[in-house]
Amino acid sequence: MTSMLARLPLVALVLAAALQPLAAQDRGTLTPRVLPPLANPDDPNLAAKELFGRATSGAPMQARAFGFYSRGCVAGATALPVNGETWQVMRLSRNRNWAHPDMIGFLERFARNVPRVSRWPGILVGDLSQPRGGPMLTGHASHQIGLDADIWLMPMPRRTLTAEEREMTSAINMVRADRRDIDPATWTPEHLKVIRAAATDPQVERVLVNAAIKKALCREASGDRSWLGKVRPVPGHNYHMHIRIRCPAGDASCRPQDPPPTTDGCGADLDWWFTEAVLNPRPNPNWRPPPPITLAALPEACRQVLVAR
């Protein structure tokens, strides 16, 4: 059988950041490492992230999102240009500014809207997906089907950032040290306006933020509060918001997420996040990390996505 590695496009050596968990506040690098070829790429027990992490360009196929946000891949992904009038892409060394064309279109539209609804000149875009989606070598359980995007919770500057600034600038923590509320030294009314602009977009399925940020939104939002139901509290996410858009219309290969609750999410469910058991959980000595996702655990179409030229 022909080796999968021989059929993968441009993956013998690929630029990659250091192989550690990555987040918005983690620095990138101006001298990315190269990944060596895989010794046995057809090993059925090989983690799928090793294969998808070596793809450097999108699969030249009809745009499709295969599977679920946290278990799938994407065909026909395109790269968001690193500079736009109202956006700039950060951490270019990660090569994660790829997404389904629906997400690219949303981001361009959302970025244009941000200066209209706030004082921000534009947005700083963090991780989208890998060129062919799939599990990532570092960070992110989701971002696999090209429909997730991280937006930094700080405005784009009114100038073009240098390559060094894109790799070394840290995002800003919005959450107080005790994690029970936002930090008033960093949180502003403009943050509410930008998050609301994302959540009120009909294409957006969810906006994921730290529970302390959700608390601030619940406290400060006025008028129509129906959009708050889309804003869901999750661990982390102190530095960025995670925007998830809906499955593309008519794409039966994409598995949608259950819709969020119809309430604003500002009651007892939110209070739970600030209980002692959640803020300071006891270590579980029996916990073990789950085994990595293999190619066999992804939709069958992801094999073709990997090898498409």
C-alpha positions, 0 to 999 in steps of 0.5 A: 500500500502506498504510504499516506505520507507519500500522498500528503501534500508538502508535509515532509517538513512543515513549519510549526511552533513549539509543541506545547499547549498554546493560548492567546497569551502564549508567545509565538516564534520568529524561527518556527521548528520543522517537523520530521517525517513520520516513521509510520504514517499508516499506523492505525494507532497514530494520533490524527493530529500528527497527520493533520498537523503536517498539512500546509495548504487547504484540500483542493475540494468543494468546501465541506465541513465533515463531522463535529466541531471537536471531531472532524476536518474541513475540505476547501478551507481558505486562509484569512488574509493576514491583513485587512482594513479592520483585522490583523491575524496574530501568531502567524507561525502557527499557520492556523488562519485557515477556515471554511469559506463561511467562516472567512466571510463571517470574519470579514463582515464582523470585522467591518462591523466592529468599528461601527458599533464600538471604538475599536478600529478592528479585531485581532484574530487568533487561531482559526483552524489548520489548513485541513482542520482536524485535531491540532498538535497543540491546544484546542479540542475543537477548531477542527471543521473550520467553523471556530475562531478566536478573537482577542479581547483587545482592539486592533491598533491603528497601524500594521503590526510587525512580524515580531509584534504578532508573535510576541504581543500578549493578549490581555487578561480580562479576569480578576485574580480570584476569577470571580469577576472581571478585572476593572483595570482591563474590562471596558464598555467596548468589550460588551459592544464587541461581544454583543455584535458577535452574538447578535449575528444570525450566523453565530451559534455560540460565543464562548467566554470565561464565566467572569466575563459572562457575569459582567455581560449579564450585569451590564447588558441593557435593552434586548438581552436575548443575545446573552443566551448565545454567550456560554461560560467555559473554563479559560477564555480570559483573553479571547472570545471563541466564536462558533458559527452554524453548520453551512446551509445544506451541508449534511456532512456537518453535525450541528451542536444542540442549540443553546438554552433560550434563557439569558443564562444569567441565573443559577447556571452561571452562579454554579461557575463561582462555587468553591468546587468549580473554582478550586476543584480537588485533584482527582488522582484517578484522572488520566488524559483521554487517548488521542483521536485516530484517523479511524475515529474521524469521518471517513471523508477525512482520509480523502481530505488529507491526501487530496492534491 
